Amino acid sequence: MVFVELDQEPRFDFGTLLAGGDGLDRRARWLAYAPHLHEPLEVTLAQLAVLEAVPRDDGVALDALRQRFEPSVVDPLVEAGLLVTGHNLDARASACDAAARRVPWWPPALLAQASGGWDGIDIEARHEAGLMPTAAQLVDTNGPAPAQECLRRPDAAPCALATPRRHDFDRLLAQRRTCRNFDPAAALSAAELGTMLHRVWGAVGTRELAPGAVAVKKTSPAGGGLHATEAYLLVQRAEGLAPGLYHYLPMQHALEPLQVLDAADAAAMVHRFLAGQYWFADVPVLVVMTARFDRLFWKYRRHAKAWRVVHLDVGHLSQTMYLSAADLGLGAFVTAAINDREIEPALGLAPLQEAAIAIVGFGARSHAPTHIELDGLTPTPAALAADGA
Ligand SMILES: Cc1cc2nc3c(=O)[nH]c(=O)nc-3n(C[C@H](O)[C@H](O)[C@H](O)COP(=O)(O)O)c2cc1C
């Protein structure tokens, strides 16, 4: 499967600079993307004609292609892996190619999933190099953010609403916040871990809809009743568990041990998984949420909304996790800034069949916070009215 982009973005070009120009190459070019390649490849129209001549599943003799189109046109496609010969792809690329053929992806979602992965991103290193913009620098570069309230009818008076009532649930909601300051000495107790895992990712019950089709019930909704999200734990400090990687079994409410790690290796893995977000380093337990595309797309085959469902499912689980942590008095966070391409081999996930979508973490808060959290708020009039009611 190949996707082609007409790229007209000016790009830096050293050759133009040396020739006395402004250092920008403004030529339009065709970029070819394939699900098994990390980077797009610049191709010519003549090379697109070669791809057009190759049936996706049957294959043709390479020599015949070279005779028909010239080796200089065909060979770069083989070298880059855009033409698959059976021995020019590494194991990961082969697995991606096979999954792209087997799993019924909606093609634009496949392109986004295959192209959007990270590896080697280290936000701490970027921060130390002064490459992370502050809020003020963002405003300088991008102008002010679009307004926080978006008026569609500025000419019409808004309809006032009743003052919100306050109940126990509001107190829980008020306690929910993103924690970036975990206690480096505290371990998660066995009761806290068991409660968090069962409340958020555990199955409550099942119902057989037809032989071979079992709907699962959890505390969060999930598209198609399929609950295609898996939970993998990276444990640093939890009562009764060695540091390491585990997989949660939602039906049995138990953990499959995957890999034992020493404390230093577990800390290094936390840093890599979280793309160097050092403010989360002291969290005792991370949960990597992965999507099983093969399970969701079993029902939603080549479906234009199914990839959206993947992210909505994970978002719902994340909010349930935040509320459960708030109820237990624990700090919690979610992040999508993850080195997913490093996580997938570490967890042994089959590429483009199952992938890491987001990571959450939870544990005791630090008593000496140093990293920013969203507090010191200016309350809105509606919140003040509700508090006074
Ligand atoms: C989808 C999503 C991704 C997020 N990614 C990050 C992240 O990469 N790093 C981080 O420190 N916080 C992350 N957050 C937390 C937000 O920054 C946080 O929710 C926001 O600042 C509001 O603060 P609150 O959660 O305390 O209300 C993320 C939140 C969501 C919902």
The ligand as an SDF file (V2000), in Angstrom:
LIG
                    3D

 31 33  0  0  0  0  0  0  0  0999 V2000
   -4.6280   13.4130   25.9250 C   0  0  0  0  0  0  0  0  0  0  0  0
   -3.7890   14.1070   26.9630 C   0  0  0  0  0  0  0  0  0  0  0  0
   -2.4110   14.1560   26.8110 C   0  0  0  0  0  0  0  0  0  0  0  0
   -1.6210   14.7600   27.7820 C   0  0  0  0  0  0  0  0  0  0  0  0
   -0.2610   14.7550   27.6310 N   0  0  0  0  0  0  0  0  0  0  0  0
    0.5110   15.2730   28.6000 C   0  0  0  0  0  0  0  0  0  0  0  0
    1.9200   15.2260   28.4890 C   0  0  0  0  0  0  0  0  0  0  0  0
    2.4710   14.7530   27.5060 O   0  0  0  0  0  0  0  0  0  0  0  0
    2.6780   15.7040   29.5030 N   0  0  0  0  0  0  0  0  0  0  0  0
    2.1140   16.2640   30.6190 C   0  0  0  0  0  0  0  0  0  0  0  0
    2.8420   16.6790   31.5150 O   0  0  0  0  0  0  0  0  0  0  0  0
    0.7640   16.3450   30.7460 N   0  0  0  0  0  0  0  0  0  0  0  0
   -0.0350   15.8550   29.7690 C   0  0  0  0  0  0  0  0  0  0  0  0
   -1.4030   15.9060   29.8840 N   0  0  0  0  0  0  0  0  0  0  0  0
   -2.0010   16.5420   31.0680 C   0  0  0  0  0  0  0  0  0  0  0  0
   -2.4980   17.9540   30.7340 C   0  0  0  0  0  0  0  0  0  0  0  0
   -1.4090   18.8240   30.5930 O   0  0  0  0  0  0  0  0  0  0  0  0
   -3.4500   18.3860   31.8490 C   0  0  0  0  0  0  0  0  0  0  0  0
   -4.5890   17.5730   31.8360 O   0  0  0  0  0  0  0  0  0  0  0  0
   -3.8540   19.8400   31.6850 C   0  0  0  0  0  0  0  0  0  0  0  0
   -2.7680   20.7060   31.8530 O   0  0  0  0  0  0  0  0  0  0  0  0
   -4.9630   20.2210   32.6770 C   0  0  0  0  0  0  0  0  0  0  0  0
   -4.5540   19.9620   34.0100 O   0  0  0  0  0  0  0  0  0  0  0  0
   -5.4330   19.0300   34.9730 P   0  0  0  0  0  0  0  0  0  0  0  0
   -5.4070   17.6380   34.3900 O   0  0  0  0  0  0  0  0  0  0  0  0
   -4.7560   19.1050   36.3020 O   0  0  0  0  0  0  0  0  0  0  0  0
   -6.8170   19.5760   34.9830 O   0  0  0  0  0  0  0  0  0  0  0  0
   -2.2330   15.3330   28.9330 C   0  0  0  0  0  0  0  0  0  0  0  0
   -3.6110   15.2900   29.0790 C   0  0  0  0  0  0  0  0  0  0  0  0
   -4.3850   14.6720   28.1120 C   0  0  0  0  0  0  0  0  0  0  0  0
   -5.8800   14.6010   28.3010 C   0  0  0  0  0  0  0  0  0  0  0  0
  1  2  1  0
  2  3  1  0
  2 30  2  0
  3  4  2  0
  4  5  1  0
  4 28  1  0
  5  6  2  0
  6  7  1  0
  6 13  1  0
  7  8  2  0
  7  9  1  0
  9 10  1  0
 10 11  2  0
 10 12  1  0
 12 13  2  0
 13 14  1  0
 14 15  1  0
 14 28  1  0
 15 16  1  0
 16 17  1  0
 16 18  1  0
 18 19  1  0
 18 20  1  0
 20 21  1  0
 20 22  1  0
 22 23  1  0
 23 24  1  0
 24 25  2  0
 24 26  1  0
 24 27  1  0
 28 29  2  0
 29 30  1  0
 30 31  1  0
M  END
$$$$
